């Protein structure tokens, strides 16, 4: 399937638009400390459990951190730029004039954790296996690869079958595994008996299923002198301790079993962090700002369920949900609300009617779009009182428009069938349970009594993979450079494919078109306009009831755990700690 090779200039990095900010001879990432000492450990508390150490397949419950801590790819993403990659396993990258193909030159020094060399054969096997047998997150990319060809002993070339400028970058971000490890082994089998061999700076050292995992820094890690890796992976040990609920996890932190804790509740941060280890200086309270998009956090409604296939019912739920009252109760009204998927960033939808290129992109779909997409949409705002009279009245109006009225105190249809739905929650999530309790009380005012279904994390994953819920907690982190993953989040193709991330079940030609425009835009202006248009469609779709956002990160940690003074533009994303942190007595 190969074609003639066009001569191109090898580069040290690649940006989605323009050129990489760092020169070929850069010393380290701007937010890493190349002189950071090696040593020490970080111990974090995780709520839940796990039953697998194989993060590259669909099956099993795996600690989310594993694929970031043990995995390594051809290139790495800088958190200081919207979407720019620099060489890791690949020492250079070349692309066609329209990024219709990409070629990577493998670093000859690259080795796996067992000391064996990383080869082009390993690279090609990893791409094909992940694309055909791996987790669904890898398949969309593989489906758009027209050919994969070895060029000599140290290069691999991909030619793409679709017009998508992002694919050249996505190719650089696929994890690379050791082919020989999986000979005669079922790659799709989950569990703890096989730990993938990778080339990353950390390896799994010890574990007890569901209780803890300890990772240690590989003293023979091959990439210490790669510019992208200088000042990264400084801690000798990373330990994840697992607890049944948030209370037990916090108590473990207070007594020193855990030495770092990320706090999402500002009221708790301000009222419960005056214990001894903070007061005597053993623990430090750090507040780190960021410029990331808010993403979407809240409670998603499953449009596959007949209860929520009518947008007016979803709109009624938005009015019933008394955010101002909830925010006061949970955070003392200290947290701003998420107002759209890309709020808190330049990519978020603008107030008022759509204008310019955004309107131009949306108008062909005017008949499909819900009210607010073109003319402007804002979330309901209550008066902050518990009764929320105006919100309740608006909800009743919308339910009636959808064919539901209160009969003998119960919301029901014309035949007397009551309106109800289930809310799926995960064991140990006390904050979500408290919010849902307030929501349930508000629903009682419109004659609706939902069923709360609480399950362990394995059952929760099984249920959400099968879309077996009406409403559940939803968290979707989004970046300043969204790309191909948006199809998996919101694309029609994935709406009914089990295990995908389109939990709301949105199927919209307008959504698909905006994602396509975003991926094929050749100018930053069109790229931004496509995202703003997508944001309008999703937000006005009333699929998720948003709660509050975290535009700063609050971390309490042992005083020995240090971080650089320079913070990246993309900020303290969950994987950043412990990437560039270090331990210093």
ZAMIMI-409398 format. One line per field, with one value per residue (C-alpha): residue number from 1; residue in three letters; chain; z negated, x negated, y. Coordinates in steps of 0.25 Angstrom, whole numbers. Example, Ala and Ser with C-alpha at 12.3 -4.5 7.8 and 13.67 -1.06 7.14 Angstrom:
// ZAMIMI-409398
num [1_2]
residuo [ALA_SER]
cadena [A_A]
c3 [-31_-29]
c1 [-49_-55]
c2 [-18_-4]
***
This chain:
// ZAMIMI-409398
num [1_2_3_4_5_6_7_8_9_10_11_12_13_14_15_16_17_18_19_20_21_22_23_24_25_26_27_28_29_30_31_32_33_34_35_36_37_38_39_40_41_42_43_44_45_46_47_48_49_50_51_52_53_54_55_56_57_58_59_60_61_62_63_64_65_66_67_68_69_70_71_72_73_74_75_76_77_78_79_80_81_82_83_84_85_86_87_88_89_90_91_92_93_94_95_96_97_98_99_100_101_102_103_104_105_106_107_108_109_110_111_112_113_114_115_116_117_118_119_120_121_122_123_124_125_126_127_128_129_130_131_132_133_134_135_136_137_138_139_140_141_142_143_144_145_146_147_148_149_150_151_152_153_154_155_156_157_158_159_160_161_162_163_164_165_166_167_168_169_170_171_172_173_174_175_176_177_178_179_180_181_182_183_184_185_186_187_188_189_190_191_192_193_194_195_196_197_198_199_200_201_202_203_204_205_206_207_208_209_210_211_212_213_214_215_216_217_218_219_220_221_222_223_224_225_226_227_228_229_230_231_232_233_234_235_236_237_238_239_240_241_242_243_244_245_246_247_248_249_250_251_252_253_254_255_256_257_258_259_260_261_262_263_264_265_266_267_268_269_270_271_272_273_274_275_276_277_278_279_280_281_282_283_284_285_286_287_288_289_290_291_292_293_294_295_296_297_298_299_300_301_302_303_304_305_306_307_308_309_310_311_312_313_314_315_316_317_318_319_320_321_322_323_324_325_326_327_328_329_330_331_332_333_334_335_336_337_338_339_340_341_342_343_344_345_346_347_348_349_350_351_352_353_354_355_356_357_358_359_360_361_362_363_364_365_366_367_368_369_370_371_372_373_374_375_376_377_378_379_380_381_382_383_384_385_386_387_388_389_390_391_392_393_394_395_396_397_398_399_400_401_402_403_404_405_406_407_408_409_410_411_412_413_414_415_416_417_418_419_420_421_422_423_424_425_426_427_428_429_430_431_432_433_434_435_436_437_438_439_440_441_442_443_444_445_446_447_448_449_450_451_452_453_454_455_456_457_458_459_460_461_462_463_464_465_466_467_468_469_470_471_472_473_474_475_476_477_478_479_480_481_482_483_484_485_486_487_488_489_490_491_492_493_494_495_496_497_498_499_500_501_502_503_504_505_506_507_508_509_510_511_512_513_514_515_516_517_518_519_520_521_522_523_524_525_526_527_528_529_530_531_532_533_534_535_536_537_538_539_540_541_542_543_544_545_546_547_548_549_550_551_552_553_554_555_556_557_558_559_560_561_562_563_564_565_566_567_568_569_570_571_572_573_574_575_576_577_578_579_580_581_582_583_584_585]
residuo [UNK_UNK_UNK_UNK_UNK_UNK_UNK_UNK_UNK_UNK_UNK_UNK_UNK_UNK_UNK_UNK_UNK_UNK_UNK_UNK_UNK_UNK_UNK_UNK_UNK_UNK_UNK_UNK_UNK_UNK_UNK_UNK_UNK_UNK_UNK_UNK_UNK_UNK_UNK_UNK_UNK_UNK_UNK_UNK_UNK_UNK_UNK_UNK_UNK_UNK_UNK_UNK_UNK_UNK_UNK_UNK_UNK_UNK_UNK_UNK_UNK_UNK_UNK_UNK_UNK_UNK_UNK_UNK_UNK_UNK_UNK_UNK_UNK_UNK_UNK_UNK_UNK_UNK_UNK_UNK_UNK_UNK_UNK_UNK_UNK_UNK_UNK_UNK_UNK_UNK_UNK_UNK_UNK_UNK_UNK_UNK_UNK_UNK_UNK_UNK_UNK_UNK_UNK_UNK_UNK_UNK_UNK_UNK_UNK_UNK_UNK_UNK_UNK_UNK_UNK_UNK_UNK_UNK_UNK_UNK_UNK_UNK_UNK_UNK_UNK_UNK_UNK_UNK_UNK_UNK_UNK_UNK_UNK_UNK_UNK_UNK_UNK_UNK_UNK_UNK_UNK_UNK_UNK_UNK_UNK_UNK_UNK_UNK_UNK_UNK_UNK_UNK_UNK_UNK_UNK_UNK_UNK_UNK_UNK_UNK_UNK_UNK_UNK_UNK_UNK_UNK_UNK_UNK_UNK_UNK_UNK_UNK_UNK_UNK_UNK_UNK_UNK_UNK_UNK_UNK_UNK_UNK_UNK_UNK_UNK_UNK_UNK_UNK_UNK_UNK_UNK_UNK_UNK_UNK_UNK_UNK_UNK_UNK_UNK_UNK_UNK_UNK_UNK_UNK_UNK_UNK_UNK_UNK_UNK_UNK_UNK_UNK_UNK_UNK_UNK_UNK_UNK_UNK_UNK_UNK_UNK_UNK_UNK_UNK_UNK_UNK_UNK_UNK_UNK_UNK_UNK_UNK_UNK_UNK_UNK_UNK_UNK_UNK_UNK_UNK_UNK_UNK_UNK_UNK_UNK_UNK_UNK_UNK_UNK_UNK_UNK_UNK_UNK_UNK_UNK_UNK_UNK_UNK_UNK_UNK_UNK_UNK_UNK_UNK_UNK_UNK_UNK_UNK_UNK_UNK_UNK_UNK_UNK_UNK_UNK_UNK_UNK_UNK_UNK_UNK_UNK_UNK_UNK_UNK_UNK_UNK_UNK_UNK_UNK_UNK_UNK_UNK_UNK_UNK_UNK_UNK_UNK_UNK_UNK_UNK_UNK_UNK_UNK_UNK_UNK_UNK_UNK_UNK_UNK_UNK_UNK_UNK_UNK_UNK_UNK_UNK_UNK_UNK_UNK_UNK_UNK_UNK_UNK_UNK_UNK_UNK_UNK_UNK_UNK_UNK_UNK_UNK_UNK_UNK_UNK_UNK_UNK_UNK_UNK_UNK_UNK_UNK_UNK_UNK_UNK_UNK_UNK_UNK_UNK_UNK_UNK_UNK_UNK_UNK_UNK_UNK_UNK_UNK_UNK_UNK_UNK_UNK_UNK_UNK_UNK_UNK_UNK_UNK_UNK_UNK_UNK_UNK_UNK_UNK_UNK_UNK_UNK_UNK_UNK_UNK_UNK_UNK_UNK_UNK_UNK_UNK_UNK_UNK_UNK_UNK_UNK_UNK_UNK_UNK_UNK_UNK_UNK_UNK_UNK_UNK_UNK_UNK_UNK_UNK_UNK_UNK_UNK_UNK_UNK_UNK_UNK_UNK_UNK_UNK_UNK_UNK_UNK_UNK_UNK_UNK_UNK_UNK_UNK_UNK_UNK_UNK_UNK_UNK_UNK_UNK_UNK_UNK_UNK_UNK_UNK_UNK_UNK_UNK_UNK_UNK_UNK_UNK_UNK_UNK_UNK_UNK_UNK_UNK_UNK_UNK_UNK_UNK_UNK_UNK_UNK_UNK_UNK_UNK_UNK_UNK_UNK_UNK_UNK_UNK_UNK_UNK_UNK_UNK_UNK_UNK_UNK_UNK_UNK_UNK_UNK_UNK_UNK_UNK_UNK_UNK_UNK_UNK_UNK_UNK_UNK_UNK_UNK_UNK_UNK_UNK_UNK_UNK_UNK_UNK_UNK_UNK_UNK_UNK_UNK_UNK_UNK_UNK_UNK_UNK_UNK_UNK_UNK_UNK_UNK_UNK_UNK_UNK_UNK_UNK_UNK_UNK_UNK_UNK_UNK_UNK_UNK_UNK_UNK_UNK_UNK_UNK_UNK_UNK_UNK_UNK_UNK_UNK_UNK_UNK_UNK_UNK_UNK_UNK_UNK_UNK_UNK_UNK_UNK_UNK_UNK_UNK_UNK_UNK_UNK_UNK_UNK_UNK_UNK_UNK_UNK_UNK_UNK_UNK_UNK_UNK_UNK_UNK_UNK_UNK_UNK_UNK_UNK_UNK_UNK_UNK_UNK_UNK_UNK_UNK_UNK_UNK_UNK_UNK_UNK_UNK_UNK_UNK_UNK_UNK_UNK]
cadena [A_A_A_A_A_A_A_A_A_A_A_A_A_A_A_A_A_A_A_A_A_A_A_A_A_A_A_A_A_A_A_A_A_A_A_A_A_A_A_A_A_A_A_A_A_A_A_A_A_A_A_A_A_A_A_A_A_A_A_A_A_A_A_A_A_A_A_A_A_A_A_A_A_A_A_A_A_A_A_A_A_A_A_A_A_A_A_A_A_A_A_A_A_A_A_A_A_A_A_A_A_A_A_A_A_A_A_A_A_A_A_A_A_A_A_A_A_A_A_A_A_A_A_A_A_A_A_A_A_A_A_A_A_A_A_A_A_A_A_A_A_A_A_A_A_A_A_A_A_A_A_A_A_A_A_A_A_A_A_A_A_A_A_A_A_A_A_A_A_A_A_A_A_A_A_A_A_A_A_A_A_A_A_A_A_A_A_A_A_A_A_A_A_A_A_A_A_A_A_A_A_A_A_A_A_A_A_A_A_A_A_A_A_A_A_A_A_A_A_A_A_A_A_A_A_A_A_A_A_A_A_A_A_A_A_A_A_A_A_A_A_A_A_A_A_A_A_A_A_A_A_A_A_A_A_A_A_A_A_A_A_A_A_A_A_A_A_A_A_A_A_A_A_A_A_A_A_A_A_A_A_A_A_A_A_A_A_A_A_A_A_A_A_A_A_A_A_A_A_A_A_A_A_A_A_A_A_A_A_A_A_A_A_A_A_A_A_A_A_A_A_A_A_A_A_A_A_A_A_A_A_A_A_A_A_A_A_A_A_A_A_A_A_A_A_A_A_A_A_A_A_A_A_A_A_A_A_A_A_A_A_A_A_A_A_A_A_A_A_A_A_A_A_A_A_A_A_A_A_A_A_A_A_A_A_A_A_A_A_A_A_A_A_A_A_A_A_A_A_A_A_A_A_A_A_A_A_A_A_A_A_A_A_A_A_A_A_A_A_A_A_A_A_A_A_A_A_A_A_A_A_A_A_A_A_A_A_A_A_A_A_A_A_A_A_A_A_A_A_A_A_A_A_A_A_A_A_A_A_A_A_A_A_A_A_A_A_A_A_A_A_A_A_A_A_A_A_A_A_A_A_A_A_A_A_A_A_A_A_A_A_A_A_A_A_A_A_A_A_A_A_A_A_A_A_A_A_A_A_A_A_A_A_A_A_A_A_A_A_A_A_A_A_A_A_A_A_A_A_A_A_A_A_A_A_A_A_A_A_A_A_A_A_A_A_A_A_A_A_A_A_A_A_A_A_A_A_A_A_A_A_A_A_A_A_A_A_A_A_A_A_A_A_A_A_A_A_A_A_A_A_A_A_A_A]
c3 [0_0_10_14_3_4_-2_-14_-25_-38_-50_-65_-67_-61_-64_-60_-55_-52_-58_-71_-81_-86_-77_-73_-83_-95_-109_-115_-115_-121_-133_-137_-145_-138_-151_-160_-169_-168_-179_-189_-188_-186_-192_-187_-192_-181_-184_-178_-174_-162_-156_-144_-141_-126_-122_-107_-106_-108_-119_-133_-143_-142_-151_-141_-144_-139_-124_-127_-137_-130_-115_-105_-91_-79_-83_-96_-97_-103_-114_-110_-96_-91_-83_-80_-81_-83_-81_-91_-85_-71_-69_-58_-50_-35_-29_-15_-11_-15_-26_-17_-22_-34_-36_-49_-51_-64_-74_-73_-88_-92_-100_-108_-123_-122_-114_-100_-89_-83_-69_-57_-58_-72_-67_-55_-64_-74_-65_-58_-71_-78_-66_-64_-78_-88_-95_-86_-88_-78_-67_-61_-57_-52_-43_-36_-33_-19_-20_-30_-24_-30_-23_-25_-39_-47_-41_-40_-30_-31_-20_-23_-16_-21_-20_-35_-39_-53_-49_-48_-62_-68_-61_-71_-83_-82_-93_-88_-94_-93_-83_-88_-101_-95_-86_-90_-99_-98_-97_-100_-114_-126_-140_-148_-143_-132_-133_-119_-117_-112_-111_-121_-133_-143_-145_-154_-166_-175_-176_-184_-175_-179_-191_-186_-174_-175_-163_-164_-155_-146_-149_-135_-128_-114_-112_-124_-114_-104_-105_-106_-118_-126_-139_-137_-145_-157_-169_-172_-176_-173_-182_-179_-192_-190_-199_-200_-201_-201_-217_-219_-208_-215_-228_-223_-218_-231_-238_-228_-221_-209_-206_-195_-193_-182_-188_-179_-190_-193_-206_-211_-207_-216_-227_-229_-226_-240_-245_-252_-240_-233_-245_-249_-234_-231_-220_-210_-204_-189_-180_-165_-155_-140_-127_-123_-118_-128_-121_-126_-139_-144_-142_-128_-123_-114_-102_-98_-110_-106_-118_-112_-97_-98_-99_-107_-118_-119_-119_-131_-138_-136_-143_-154_-157_-167_-165_-173_-185_-183_-181_-194_-201_-195_-193_-200_-186_-184_-171_-158_-150_-137_-126_-114_-110_-107_-117_-124_-111_-97_-91_-99_-92_-93_-99_-90_-76_-68_-58_-47_-43_-55_-50_-36_-40_-48_-39_-29_-41_-46_-45_-54_-64_-78_-83_-87_-78_-68_-76_-89_-101_-116_-127_-137_-149_-162_-173_-182_-191_-194_-188_-174_-170_-157_-153_-157_-149_-137_-139_-140_-127_-119_-125_-121_-107_-106_-110_-125_-136_-151_-154_-169_-172_-162_-149_-139_-124_-118_-122_-136_-135_-145_-140_-147_-144_-151_-155_-155_-165_-169_-183_-191_-184_-196_-189_-177_-186_-194_-181_-176_-190_-188_-173_-178_-188_-177_-167_-178_-176_-162_-165_-161_-170_-163_-167_-173_-169_-176_-171_-172_-162_-154_-153_-150_-138_-133_-134_-127_-116_-113_-115_-126_-133_-131_-138_-144_-148_-136_-135_-122_-122_-109_-104_-96_-84_-83_-72_-67_-81_-80_-70_-82_-91_-83_-69_-63_-59_-74_-80_-81_-81_-95_-103_-96_-103_-96_-109_-105_-92_-84_-69_-61_-47_-52_-63_-53_-43_-53_-58_-43_-41_-53_-49_-34_-37_-31_-39_-54_-52_-45_-56_-67_-60_-58_-73_-77_-68_-74_-88_-85_-79_-91_-102_-96_-94_-109_-111_-124_-136_-139_-153_-157_-151_-156_-150_-161_-166_-181_-186_-200_-201_-209_-210_-203_-190_-181_-168_-158_-159_-144_-142_-128_-121_-121_-136_-147_-139_-147_-140_-143_-157_-159_-145_-148_-164_-172_-186_-194_-209]
c1 [0_-12_-14_-26_-33_-34_-46_-43_-51_-51_-47_-49_-34_-21_-10_5_4_-9_-22_-27_-30_-43_-55_-62_-73_-63_-68_-55_-41_-39_-31_-41_-53_-65_-73_-62_-68_-64_-58_-47_-32_-18_-6_8_22_31_46_50_43_37_36_26_13_15_19_19_32_46_48_45_45_31_25_26_12_5_5_-1_-12_-16_-13_-22_-20_-27_-25_-21_-11_-15_-6_-11_-5_9_5_-10_-18_-33_-41_-42_-43_-44_-56_-50_-37_-34_-20_-15_-11_4_0_6_-6_-15_-29_-36_-50_-52_-63_-73_-76_-61_-59_-48_-49_-55_-67_-62_-63_-50_-49_-41_-34_-30_-24_-16_-11_-6_1_8_11_17_25_31_31_29_38_48_40_29_38_43_29_26_38_32_19_18_4_-7_-21_-35_-45_-59_-62_-58_-47_-32_-22_-7_1_15_28_36_33_30_18_18_15_0_0_9_-1_-11_-3_0_-6_-17_-18_-27_-22_-30_-23_-9_-13_-4_4_18_16_30_30_31_26_13_5_-1_-7_-10_-25_-27_-39_-34_-41_-33_-30_-20_-28_-18_-2_9_21_31_23_10_0_-14_-22_-37_-46_-54_-69_-73_-62_-67_-62_-67_-75_-64_-60_-46_-49_-59_-53_-41_-39_-48_-41_-47_-33_-19_-9_6_14_29_40_55_60_55_56_46_37_36_34_22_16_18_10_-1_2_3_-5_2_17_24_37_48_58_54_63_55_42_45_51_45_30_26_21_8_-1_4_2_-12_-17_-18_-8_-7_5_3_13_9_16_19_24_31_45_55_59_72_75_89_100_103_116_117_125_126_136_150_150_140_141_150_141_152_151_136_139_149_138_128_139_142_127_125_110_109_115_106_93_96_98_86_76_81_84_69_68_73_82_78_86_82_72_61_64_52_45_44_52_64_77_80_92_104_107_97_89_79_73_79_93_89_85_98_109_109_114_124_136_129_123_130_135_123_112_113_120_113_114_111_113_125_121_129_131_123_134_138_152_147_161_158_149_160_171_162_160_175_177_167_172_186_181_175_188_186_195_197_208_211_197_190_184_191_194_208_210_206_192_183_170_158_144_132_119_107_96_83_80_71_75_81_81_89_98_101_103_113_120_123_127_137_143_145_151_162_167_171_177_164_158_145_138_124_116_102_92_77_67_67_82_82_72_81_94_88_81_95_102_110_115_124_115_101_89_81_68_61_48_45_33_29_27_39_37_41_46_58_64_63_69_81_80_92_84_81_95_99_86_84_72_71_71_83_91_102_105_104_107_106_102_98_89_82_80_74_64_61_59_50_41_39_38_25_27_27_39_48_43_48_61_64_61_70_81_79_80_93_99_95_99_112_115_117_110_103_107_94_89_77_63_49_41_31_25_24_13_9_-4_-16_-26_-37_-29_-33_-28_-34_-31_-27_-13_-9_2_10_8_9_16_17_5_-4_-6_-15_-22_-30_-30_-42_-45_-55_-58]
c2 [0_9_21_29_36_51_57_66_73_65_74_73_76_79_89_88_102_110_105_99_110_103_102_89_91_94_89_85_88_102_97_86_88_81_82_76_65_50_43_43_38_43_35_39_34_28_25_12_-1_-7_-21_-19_-14_-14_1_-1_-10_-8_-19_-17_-6_1_12_24_28_16_19_32_27_15_18_25_30_34_49_56_68_81_87_101_101_98_86_84_71_69_56_45_31_38_47_54_56_59_62_64_78_76_66_55_46_46_39_37_34_25_29_18_19_16_3_-4_-5_-19_-13_-18_-8_-2_-5_-1_-15_-12_2_-4_-16_-6_3_-9_-17_-4_0_-14_-20_-9_1_9_22_16_11_24_28_14_14_26_20_17_10_8_5_3_12_5_0_13_20_17_25_26_31_35_32_44_59_62_70_65_51_54_58_47_37_43_40_25_17_7_-7_-19_-28_-40_-40_-43_-55_-66_-57_-51_-36_-34_-41_-32_-35_-33_-45_-38_-24_-17_-15_-1_9_20_25_17_2_-5_-10_-16_-16_-23_-23_-12_-7_-1_0_5_10_12_20_12_15_10_19_22_36_44_53_55_70_67_58_66_70_60_47_52_44_30_25_27_20_20_16_12_14_11_26_40_41_29_35_49_43_35_48_55_44_43_30_39_51_58_62_69_76_80_85_100_99_87_94_106_99_85_88_93_80_78_74_87_95_91_92_78_80_92_97_101_108_107_115_110_114_101_101_97_84_79_74_71_61_55_51_39_42_27_27_31_40_49_48_61_73_80_70_72_87_85_77_89_98_89_87_99_102_114_107_95_104_111_98_91_102_115_120_121_113_119_111_104_111_103_92_102_112_119_119_127_115_116_121_136_142_146_142_135_144_143_130_123_127_123_110_108_113_101_93_103_94_83_92_94_108_116_110_122_133_131_122_123_114_116_125_123_133_124_121_106_107_113_117_123_110_101_108_108_93_91_98_90_77_81_85_71_64_62_69_67_57_55_60_52_56_47_46_46_31_33_27_34_41_35_32_25_33_24_28_21_16_26_39_46_60_55_48_61_69_58_58_73_71_60_69_80_69_66_80_76_62_54_43_37_24_26_14_13_2_-1_4_-9_-9_6_4_-8_0_13_4_-2_12_5_18_30_40_39_48_53_59_62_69_78_85_97_88_78_68_55_50_59_49_39_49_54_47_40_28_25_28_14_7_1_6_19_32_38_36_46_38_51_48_61_64_78_73_63_75_84_74_71_86_87_76_81_96_102_115_117_126_115_105_114_117_102_100_112_106_92_98_105_92_84_94_97_82_82_69_71_79_86_89_97_98_98_109_108_95_93_83_80_72_69_81_72_72_83_89_99_113_114_108_103_110_97_97_86_75_62_56_68_63_56_59_71_71_66_63_71_70]
***
